[in-house]
Amino acid sequence: KVIRGLCLLLCVVAVGIETTTTELALRIHTYHHHHHHTMKVVGLAVCRTGADLNEPLPLSINNDLSSFGYFQRPSVKEMLLFLTKTFLKRTEPGQRQSVEHEGYVVHCYVRTDGLAGTVTTDVEYPARVAFVMLGQVLEDYTQQYGSDAWSVCTTP
């Protein structure tokens, strides 16, 4: 019964990731500044945090790696996941913070219910806009799956 429930949950999460991935891909938009400088969002992640986990658990991840060379992409993807987990671990529930790393900024937000997310942007991208987008993504995720599904998830 437990196994069947887990499989069902994993199916729901897997299907969920497919649908949110499309939505998140639509959200990863390029923000044009008045000076025609293009500001980029390179990554967006939704994770579960909690005392029962030793590190944040990725629930949905979407990266726009089009600005990186084909052979760079796997390592950039790995780095984005590492930064997401590392900086979310250092973000207290209810807290938002932006951490700069090698020309990129990881905007982190951990909600008090444990749902968390990051938006990774270049340094020109406005933090306020990143946090509005992040709040909206987490809200949409909750609306779509309800907290019952993600709060008990134990595998990415």
Buried (B, 14 or more C-beta within 10 A) or exposed (E): EEEEEBEEBEEBBEEBBEEBBEBBEEBBEEBEEEEEEEBBBBBBBBBBBBEEBEEBBBBBBBBBBEEBEEEEEEEBBEBBBEBBBBBBBEBEEEEBBBBEEEEBBBBBBBBEBBBBBBBBBBEEBEBEBBBEBBBEBBEBBBEEBEEEBBBEBEEE
